[in-house]
Amino acid sequence: MKQQALFNWSGGKDSALALHKVLQGGQYDILELLTTVSEPYQRISMHGVRVGLLDQQAASIGLPCRKLFLPEMPTMEAYEQQMTSTLQDAQRRGATVSIFGDIFLKDLRRYREEQLAKLHLQAVFPLWGVPTAVLIRQFLDLGFKTITTCVNEKFLDQSFVGRVIDEGFLRDLPATVDPCGENGEFHTFVFDGPIFKQPVAFEKGEIVYRKYTPAPKTDDAGYDCAEPDEPSPFDTGFWYCDLF
């Protein structure tokens, strides 16, 4: 019998590849996608992608998407309370597993496992430990298409935001930047690939720059660059490409 699972969905390439592997493996029955969203600005956390495009992704994948709406500056306590409530609801519907697209960030994996263990849930990481150069090649070879929506200026300049990831993009990446952006160098929006019934239609909007301090707040345009599940480490700026 398949295990019932929640799938933690960011809308980006690592989520998409992990979901593809899970669906191909046939071990889990995905109850729903789960995405953290800035409630005041209706955008996916970190990625800055509008909720409307998230809904289009979920519809094309054919899975319901549950949104975990967060206030502008959620405390760890508030975040964990909301996540616990969400997970407990999923448990009542049979979930025993929560699936993530993380690749090699050990501290983040440990945090997820510890939090889930409190509820007797299992954390699953389909991409864990696979070299990121291999993963990005798998992603492209499978026919996925993705565009960068956010880049960290500490690693990349404005020219890298709003670009489709292809061979040219990978050639242009500095050697110090992870090809999957696993260290937070960039974030993406996936709009086509084998998990979708049809491509997600969108248009590119303006490119904007936002500067954040070690305790960043979501700006008035709705670009939220604070991960809810860990303290913000950055004192840096980000380039965002709006999609609509």
TIVOGU-642745 format. One record per atom (N, C-alpha, C, CB): residue in one letter; y, z, x. Coordinates in steps of 0.05 Angstrom, whole numbers, plus 32768, in hexadecimal, padded with zeros to 4 digits. Each point is the difference from the previous one (the first is absolute). Glycine has a CB too. Layout:
residues N
AYZX;...
***
This chain:
residues 244
M7FE880008011;M801880007FEF;M801980008012;M7FE780187FDB;K802D7FD8801D;K80197FFF800F;K8010801A7FFD;K80007FCE7FFA;Q800D803A801B;Q801380167FFE;Q801A7FF77FF5;Q7FEA80168027;Q80227FFB7FC8;Q801A7FFA7FF4;Q801680088014;Q7FEE80077FD1;A80267FE78032;A801380048015;A801D7FF97FF7;A7FDC7FF78022;L803780177FEA;L801C7FF87FFF;L80057FF0801A;L800E80297FE5;F80037FC38018;F80087FF18018;F801E80038005;F7FDA7FDF7FF8;N802D802B801F;N801C80058007;N800D7FE68009;N7FF68030800D;W801C7FC67FE3;W800A7FE48003;W801E80018006;W7FDD7FEF7FDF;S802A80058038;S801C7FFE8008;S800C7FE57FFA;S7FF780218024;G7FF87FCC7FD5;G800A7FE57FFC;G80007FEF8019;G801B80117FDB;G7FDE7FFB803C;G80017FF28019;G7FE57FF6800A;G8027801C800B;K7FD97FD9800D;K7FE97FF2800A;K7FE880128005;K801F7FDF8014;D7FE580397FF7;D7FE980118006;D7FF280097FE6;D80178010802A;S7FF97FF67FC2;S7FF580067FE5;S7FEF7FE97FF6;S8027801F7FF6;A7FE57FC9800C;A7FF27FE97FF5;A7FE67FFA800E;A802C7FED7FF5;L7FD480158026;L7FE77FFB800F;L7FEB80167FFA;L801B7FE98024;A7FEE80307FDB;A7FEE80167FF9;A7FF47FFC7FE4;A801A801F801E;L7FF77FDA7FCF;L7FF57FFB7FE5;L7FEC7FEA7FFF;L802C80117FED;H7FDA7FD98022;H7FED7FEA8001;H7FE58009800A;H80267FE08008;K7FDA8030800E;K7FE78009800C;K7FF180127FEC;K80157FFE802E;V7FFA80137FC3;V7FF380127FED;V7FF47FF07FE9;V80208024800C;L7FEE7FC87FEA;L7FF67FF07FEA;L7FE87FEF8008;L802E7FFE7FED;Q7FD37FF9802C;Q7FE97FF0800A;Q7FE880128005;Q801F7FE08015;G7FE680397FF3;G7FE980128007;G7FF180097FE7;G801A800F8027;G7FF37FF37FC2;G7FF280077FE8;G7FF7801D7FFD;G7FF27FD28000;Q8018803F8012;Q7FF7801C7FFF;Q801080117FEC;Q7FF17FFC8030;Y80287FFB7FCB;Y801280107FF0;Y800A7FF07FE8;Y800E80198029;D7FF67FF67FC2;D800D7FF67FE8;D801D800A7FFF;D7FD37FFE7FE6;I80407FF0801E;I801C80088002;I800B80067FE4;I80067FE5802A;L800180347FD1;L800C80077FE6;L801C7FF57FFD;L7FE4802A8000;E802C7FD88015;E801B7FF78000;E800C8000801C;E800580127FD1;L80117FDF8031;L801080028018;L801480177FFD;L7FFB7FCD8008;L800C8040800E;L801380167FFF;L80167FFA8014;L7FDC80217FF2;T803D7FDF8005;T80177FF98011;T801680147FFC;T7FF47FD07FFD;T80178039801A;T801780127FFF;T801A7FF07FFD;T7FE78023801B;V802A7FE57FD3;V80187FF17FF9;V801880127FFE;V7FE47FDF7FE7;S803280188024;S8019800F7FFD;S80097FFF7FE3;S800E7FF78030;E7FF2801F7FC2;E800880007FE3;E801C7FF77FFB;E7FDF80247FF9;P80357FE58017;P801B7FF87FFA;P80057FE28004;P800F802D800D;Y7FE27FC78006;Y80067FE48008;Y7FEA7FED7FFA;Y801C80128023;Q7FCD7FF87FD3;Q7FEB7FEE7FF7;Q7FF77FEC8015;Q801280057FD2;R7FE980068046;R7FF67FF08016;R7FE9800F800E;R802E7FEB8007;I7FBF80058004;I7FEA800C800E;I800A800F8019;I7FE17FDB7FEF;S8016803D8015;S800880108018;S7FFA7FF08019;S7FF7802A7FE7;M801C7FD8802C;M7FFF7FF3801A;M80057FE27FFE;M7FE180248010;H80117FCF7FDF;H80017FE37FFF;H80197FF57FF3;H7FCE80008000;G803E80107FEE;G80187FF77FF3;G7FFC7FEA7FEC;G8018800D8028;V7FCF7FEF7FCE;V7FFA7FEA7FED;V8003800A7FE4;V7FE07FED8021;R802C80017FCE;R800580077FE4;R7FE680047FF1;R802B7FE58003;V7FD7802E7FEA;V7FE980077FEF;V7FF67FE77FF1;V8011802F7FFC;G80017FC07FFC;G7FF77FE87FF1;G7FED7FEF8010;G802B80007FE9;L7FD97FFD8031;L7FED7FF18011;L7FE6800F8004;L80277FEB8017;L7FDA80307FEA;L7FE880108001;L7FEF7FFB7FE7;L80188023801C;D7FF57FDC7FCD;D7FF27FFB7FE7;D7FF37FE48000;D8020801F7FE8;Q7FEE7FCE8023;Q7FF47FE58002;Q7FE87FFF8012;Q802D7FED7FF8;Q7FD48022801E;Q7FE980028012;Q7FE8800B7FF1;Q801E80068028;A7FE680117FCB;A7FEA800D7FF2;A7FF47FEE7FEA;A8015802C8009;A7FFC7FC57FE9;A7FF77FEE7FEB;A7FEF7FEA800B;A8028800B7FE5;S7FE17FEA8032;S7FF17FEA800D;S7FE6800A800C;S802B7FE98009;I7FD480308001;I7FE7800B800A;I7FED80077FE9;I801980138027;G7FF37FF57FC3;G7FEF80077FE9;G7FF9801D7FFE;G7FEE7FD38002;L8022803E800B;L7FFB801D7FFF;L8019800E7FF6;L7FDF7FFD8027;P801E80197FCA;P8018800F7FF8;P800C800D8018;P7FEC80087FD3;C802F7FFC802C;C800E800D8015;C800E80197FF5;C80077FD48018;R7FF280437FF4;R800D80197FF9;R801680058014;R7FD580127FEB;K80427FF4800C;K801780058011;K8005801E8002;K80147FD37FF4;L7FEE80368025;L8008801C8004;L801E80008006;L7FD1800D8012;F803E7FFA7FDA;F801E7FFF8002;F800A8019800E;F80037FE47FD6;L800C8017803F;L800B80168010;L801E80017FFE;L7FD97FFC8020;P8032801D7FE2;P801E80028000;P800B7FF6801A;P7FFD80277FE1;E801D7FD88020;E800E7FF58018;E7FF7800D801A;E80277FF57FE3;M7FD78025801E;M7FF8800E8018;M7FEB80147FF9;M802E7FFA8014;P7FB97FFD7FE8;P7FEB80137FF8;P7FF980138017;P7FEE7FDE7FE1;T800F803C8019;T7FF580138013;T7FE27FFB8003;T802580227FF5;M7FD07FE88020;M7FE37FFF8003;M7FF2800D7FE9;M80057FFF8032;E800680187FC6;E7FF3800F7FEA;E80017FF07FE6;E800E802B8015;A80097FC87FE5;A80027FF07FE8;A7FED7FE88001;A8030800F7FFB;Y7FCF7FE4801C;Y7FEF7FE98003;Y7FE380087FFC;Y80207FEB8020;E7FD7802A7FED;E7FE480097FFE;E7FF980087FE4;E8002800E8030;Q80117FFF7FC2;Q7FFA80087FE4;Q7FFC7FE77FEF;Q801B80298006;Q7FF67FC37FFD;Q7FFD7FE87FF0;Q7FE67FF18007;Q80327FFC7FFD;M7FC88003801D;M7FE87FF28008;M7FE7800E7FF6;M80187FEF8028;T7FE9802C7FDA;T7FE980107FF6;T7FFB7FFB7FE3;T800A80238022;S800B7FDD7FCE;S7FFE7FFB7FE3;S7FF47FE47FFB;S8027801E7FF8;T7FE27FCE8017;T7FF77FE57FFD;T7FE27FFE8007;T802E7FEF800B;L7FCA801E800B;L7FE47FFF8009;L7FEE800F7FEC;L80107FFD8030;Q7FFA80197FC6;Q7FEF800F7FED;Q7FFC7FF07FE6;Q8012802A8013;D80027FC77FE5;D7FFD7FEE7FE9;D7FEB7FEB8006;D802F80087FF2;A7FD27FEC8026;A7FEC7FEC8008;A7FE4800D8001;A80237FE7801A;Q7FDB80317FEF;Q7FE6800E8000;Q7FF580037FE4;Q800E80188029;R80037FEF7FC5;R7FF680037FE4;R7FF57FE67FF5;R802280247FF9;R7FE77FC58013;R7FF67FE67FF7;R7FEA7FF68012;R802D7FF67FEE;G7FC9801C8024;G7FE87FFA800F;G80047FF9801D;G7FEF7FF17FD7;A802A800F8034;A80057FF9801B;A7FF580168013;A80297FE67FF2;T7FCA80108023;T7FF680128015;T800A7FF8801C;T7FD880087FE4;V80367FE1801D;V80097FF48019;V801D7FF77FFE;V7FD17FF1800A;S803E8012800D;S801A7FF48002;S80017FEF8019;S801680287FE8;I7FF27FBF8015;I7FFD7FEC8015;I801C7FF9800B;I7FD67FED7FEB;F802B80108030;F80197FFB800E;F7FFD7FE98014;F800D80307FFB;G800A7FC3800B;G80007FEA8013;G80088008801C;G800A7FE37FDA;D7FF68036802D;D80088009801A;D7FEC7FF68015;D801580297FED;I7FF67FD3802C;I7FF07FF38015;I7FFA80138017;I80147FD57FF3;F800180388018;F7FFB80118017;F801280198003;F7FF07FD78016;L8020802F7FD6;L801280178002;L7FF0801A7FF9;L80297FE37FF4;K7FCE802B8021;K7FEE80167FFC;K800C80177FF0;K7FEA7FF3802B;D802F80147FDB;D800D80167FF1;D80027FFB7FE3;D801A800A8029;L7FEC7FDD7FD0;L80037FF97FE3;L7FE480017FF3;L80287FE3800A;R7FC480138004;R7FE580017FF5;R7FF8801D7FFB;R7FF37FD58017;R8012803C7FFD;R7FF9801C7FFE;R800E800D7FE8;R7FF980038031;Y80207FF77FCB;Y800F800B7FE9;Y7FF37FF77FE6;Y802B8000801B;R7FCF7FE77FE3;R7FF47FF67FE7;R7FE5800E7FFA;R80187FD38007;E7FD8802E800E;E7FE5800C7FFC;E8003801E7FF8;E7FED7FE08022;E8025802E7FEB;E8003801D7FF9;E800A80047FE4;E800980098030;Q80097FE67FC7;Q800B80037FE5;Q7FEB7FF97FEB;Q802E7FF58011;L7FC37FF67FF4;L7FEB7FF87FED;L7FE980148000;L800C7FD08008;A7FEE803C800F;A7FEA80138001;A800580187FED;A7FF67FF28030;K802380157FCD;K800780167FEE;K7FF77FFA7FE3;K8027800B801D;L7FD77FDC7FDD;L7FF87FF87FE5;L7FE37FF57FFF;L80307FF67FF6;H7FC3800D8021;H7FE47FF68002;H7FFE7FE27FFC;H7FF0802D7FF0;L80257FC5801A;L80007FE37FFF;L7FFB7FF6801D;L801F7FFF7FD8;Q7FD57FE98029;Q7FFB7FF3801A;Q80157FEC8007;Q7FCF80077FF9;A803A7FF98020;A80137FEB8009;A7FF07FEA800E;A802580228006;V7FE27FC57FF4;V7FF27FE9800B;V80147FEE800D;V7FDB80037FDE;F801F7FF3803A;F80137FEF8010;F7FF17FE78009;F801A8029800F;P7FE67FC27FE1;P7FF07FE88006;P80087FF1801A;P7FFA7FFB7FD0;L801F80098039;L800A7FF28018;L7FFF80118019;L801D7FE57FE2;W7FDB8034801B;W800380138016;W7FF27FF7801A;W800380247FDD;G800D7FDD8038;G7FF57FFC801B;G7FFD7FE38008;G7FE9802A7FFA;V801B7FC37FF3;V7FFE7FE48008;V801A7FF8800F;V7FE27FF67FD7;P801C7FFC803F;P80187FF8800F;P80137FF07FEE;P7FE58000802B;T803480077FD7;T80137FF37FEE;T80037FE28005;T8019802B7FFD;A7FE37FCC801C;A80007FE48005;A7FEA7FF17FF1;A80138009802E;V7FD680057FCF;V7FEA7FF57FF0;V800680007FE3;V7FE080108023;L802C80067FD3;L800780027FE3;L80147FEB7FF8;L7FF680318002;I801F7FCA800D;I80147FED7FF8;I7FF37FE48000;I8025801D8012;R7FC97FDE8000;R7FF37FE68000;R7FEE7FFD7FE8;R80017FFF8032;Q7FF080167FC6;Q7FF07FFF7FE8;Q80117FFB7FE8;Q7FDF801F8015;F80387FEF7FEA;F80127FFE7FE9;F80097FE37FFD;F8010802F8008;L7FF97FC4800D;L80097FE47FFE;L7FE97FED7FFB;L8026800B801F;D7FC47FF97FEE;D7FE97FEE7FFC;D7FF580017FE3;D7FF580068030;L800E80107FC3;L7FF880027FE4;L80127FF27FED;L7FEB802B800B;G802D7FCD7FFE;G80127FF27FEF;G801680117FF4;G7FDC7FE17FF7;F802680388012;F801680117FF6;F801B7FF6800A;F7FE180277FFF;K80337FDD7FF0;K801B7FF98008;K801280197FFA;K7FF87FCF7FF6;T80198037801E;T801180187FFE;T801B7FFB800D;T7FD7801D7FFF;I803D7FF17FF8;I801B7FFD800A;I800A801C8009;I80097FD77FE3;T8006802A8032;T800B801A8009;T801880077FEE;T7FF17FF88030;T800F80217FC7;T8016800A7FEF;T80118014800E;T7FE47FF77FD8;C80128014803E;C800F8016800E;C7FF77FFF801D;C8003801C7FD6;V80117FE6803C;V7FFA8003801D;V80118016800C;V7FF37FCF8004;N80018040800E;N800D8016800D;N800E7FF58019;N7FDE80217FF0;E803D7FE38011;E800F7FF48016;E7FF9800B801B;E80257FFA7FE0;K7FCD801D8021;K7FF7800A801A;K7FEB7FED800D;K8009802F7FF0;F7FEB7FC17FFF;F7FEA7FEF800A;F80067FE27FFD;F7FE180247FF5;L802E7FD57FF6;L80047FE37FF9;L801D7FFC7FF6;L7FCF7FFB7FF4;D803B7FED8011;D801B7FFA7FF7;D7FFF7FF37FE4;D800F7FFB8030;Q80087FFE7FC6;Q80037FF57FE5;Q7FF07FE77FFC;Q802D80147FFF;S7FCF7FDC8016;S7FF37FE77FFD;S7FE380027FF6;S801D7FEF8024;F7FD780297FDD;F7FE480047FF8;F7FFD80087FE3;F7FF6800C802E;V80207FFA7FC4;V7FFD80087FE4;V80037FE87FEE;V8013802D800B;G7FDE7FD37FDF;G80007FE97FEE;G7FF07FE8800A;G802C800F7FF1;R7FC27FF68023;R7FF07FEB800B;R7FE380027FF6;R801D7FFE8028;V7FD77FEC7FD2;V7FE37FFF7FFA;V7FF18004801A;V80077FE17FD8;I7FE580308027;I7FF080058018;I7FEC7FE88004;I800480337FFA;D80007FBF801C;D7FEF7FEA8007;D7FFE7FFF801E;D800E7FE67FD7;E7FE780048033;E7FFB7FFF801D;E801B8002800F;E7FD87FE37FF8;G803D80117FFE;G801A8001800D;G800B801C8001;G80087FD27FF1;F7FF5803D7FF9;F8009801B7FFF;F7FF180118015;F800A7FFB7FCF;L7FDC80028032;L7FF080108013;L80077FF9801D;L7FDB80027FDE;R802B7FE48027;R80087FF9801C;R801B800C8007;R7FE67FD57FFB;D802B802E7FF1;D801B800A8006;D8001801E8002;D80117FDA7FE8;L7FDA8034800F;L8000801E8002;L80018009801D;L7FE780027FD5;P802A80118032;P7FFF800C801B;P7FE5800C8005;P803280097FFE;A7FC67FF8801B;A7FE6800A8007;A7FFD801E7FF9;A7FFE7FDF8025;T8019802F7FD9;T7FFF801C7FF9;T7FFD80067FE3;T801C80078027;V7FE47FE57FC8;V7FFE80037FE3;V7FE47FFB7FF6;V80307FF37FFB;D7FC680207FF6;D7FE57FFD7FF5;D7FFF7FE87FED;D7FF780328005;P7FF57FBC7FFC;P80007FE87FEF;P7FFD80077FE2;P7FEC7FE78027;C800A80317FD3;C7FFF80087FE4;C801780137FF9;C7FCF7FFB8001;G8043800B8012;G801680127FFA;G7FF7801C7FFA;G801A7FD97FEF;E7FD0802F801C;E7FF4801A7FF8;E801180188009;E7FD37FEB8003;N803E80118011;N801280158009;N801A80017FF0;N7FEB7FFC802D;G80177FF57FBD;G801880007FF0;G80147FEB8009;G7FF9802F7FF8;E7FFF7FBD8018;E80127FEC800A;E800A7FEE7FEA;E7FE98001802B;F80067FF97FC2;F80087FEF7FE9;F7FEE80057FE8;F80117FDD8020;H7FF8801B7FC9;H7FF180037FE7;H80017FE67FF1;H800A80327FFD;T7FE37FCA7FF1;T7FFC7FE57FF4;T7FFB80017FE2;T7FEF7FF1802C;F80137FF77FC9;F7FF87FFB7FE4;F7FED7FE97FFF;F802D80127FEF;V7FBB7FF28006;V7FEC7FEC7FFF;V80027FF17FE5;V7FE1801A801E;F80207FCB7FE4;F80057FF17FE8;F7FEA7FEB7FF9;F803080068009;D7FBC7FF88009;D7FEA7FEE7FF9;D7FE880088012;D80207FDA7FF4;G7FC8801D8003;G7FE88006800E;G7FE880027FEE;G801B80178023;P7FCD7FEF7FE8;P7FE77FFF7FF1;P7FFE80167FEA;P7FEC7FED8028;I802580287FD9;I7FFE80147FEB;I80117FF97FE8;I7FF880228024;F80187FC97FDE;F80137FF97FEB;F7FF57FE97FEF;F80268010801C;K7FDE7FF27FCA;K7FF97FE97FEE;K80137FE98004;K7FED80207FDF;Q802C7FE68026;Q80147FEC8005;Q8016800C8012;Q7FF77FE97FD4;P80188007803B;P8015800B8012;P8015800F7FF0;P7FF87FDB8020;V801480397FEC;V8016800E7FF4;V801A7FF28007;V7FE7802C8003;A80277FCB7FE8;A80197FF18004;A801780138006;A7FEF7FDC7FE1;F8021801C8032;F801880108007;F80147FEE800E;F7FE4802A8004;E80347FE07FFE;E80157FF3800F;E800C80148014;E800B7FE17FDA;K7FFE8015803C;K800D80118014;K801D80057FF9;K7FE17FEF8023;G8027802A7FDF;G801C80077FFB;G800F8006801A;G7FF380127FD3;E80208000802B;E801080068018;E7FF180118014;E80287FFE7FE3;I7FE180008036;I7FF680118016;I801580158004;I7FE57FDA8016;V8013803F7FEA;V801280168004;V7FF780138016;V800D7FFD7FCF;Y80068011803C;Y7FFA80138016;Y8006801C7FF5;Y800B7FDE8024;R7FE380357FE2;R8004801C7FF8;R7FFA80128018;R7FF47FF57FD0;K801E801D8035;K7FFD80138016;K7FF7801B7FF4;K80237FE8801C;Y7FC980247FF1;Y7FF580197FF6;Y800280158016;Y7FE27FE87FE0;T802180318018;T800180178012;T7FE4800D7FFF;T803280087FF8;P7FC9800D8017;P7FE6800D8000;P7FF7800B7FE4;P8009800C802F;A800A7FF77FBF;A7FF980087FE4;A800C7FEB7FED;A7FFE8032800D;P7FF77FB67FF2;P800C7FEA7FF2;P7FFF80047FE2;P7FF57FE28025;K801F80137FCD;K80007FFF7FE3;K7FFE7FE37FF8;K801B802A7FFC;T7FDA7FD27FEC;T7FFF7FE57FF5;T801D7FF77FFA;T7FD280077FED;D80357FE1801C;D801C7FF87FFC;D80047FF57FE4;D80037FF58030;D801680057FCA;D80077FF97FE5;D7FF67FE47FF7;D8027801D8005;A7FCE7FD4800E;A7FF47FE77FF9;A7FE280037FFA;A80227FE8801C;G7FD480317FEA;G7FE480057FF9;G7FEC7FFC8016;G800C7FF47FD4;Y7FFD800A8045;Y7FEE7FFC8016;Y7FF7801B800B;Y80167FD4800B;D7FD280337FEF;D7FF5801A8007;D7FEF7FFE8019;D8001800F7FCF;C80077FFD8047;C7FF07FFD8018;C7FF4801B8008;C801D7FDA800F;A7FE080387FE0;A7FF3801A8006;A7FE480017FF4;A802D80168002;E7FBF7FED800F;E7FE580047FF6;E7FFF801B7FF2;E7FEC7FE38025;P8008801E7FC4;P7FFF80197FF1;P7FEC8014800D;P800C7FE87FD7;D7FE1800F8038;D7FEB80128008;D80028009801D;D7FE37FE97FE0;E80348012802D;E8005800B801A;E801E80028005;E7FD47FED8011;P803580267FFF;P801D80028005;P800A7FE7800E;P7FFC80328004;S801D7FC67FF6;S800B7FE8800B;S80068005801E;S80137FF37FD3;P7FE27FFC803F;P80058004801C;P80177FF0800B;P7FD0800A8005;F803B7FE47FEA;F80127FED800C;F801E80067FFE;F7FDD7FE07FF7;D80308017801E;D801D7FFF8001;D80057FE38008;D80088033800B;T7FF77FBB7FE2;T80007FE48007;T800B7FF07FE9;T7FD98007801F;G80297FDF7FE5;G80087FEE7FEB;G7FE97FED7FF8;G802F80038010;F7FD37FF27FD8;F7FEC7FED7FF6;F800E7FE87FF4;F7FE080267FF7;W80137FC3800E;W80087FE77FF2;W7FED7FFC7FE9;W80137FEC802A;Y7FF9800F7FBE;Y7FF07FFB7FE8;Y80067FE47FF6;Y7FFF80317FF5;C7FED7FC28000;C80037FE77FF1;C7FF980057FE4;C7FF67FE38028;D801D801A7FC6;D7FFB80057FE4;D7FF07FE97FF4;D802A801B7FFC;L7FC37FEB7FF3;L7FF07FEC7FF2;L800380047FE2;L7FDF7FFC8027;F80227FEF7FCA;F800280037FE4;F7FF27FE97FF1;F802C80198006;
***
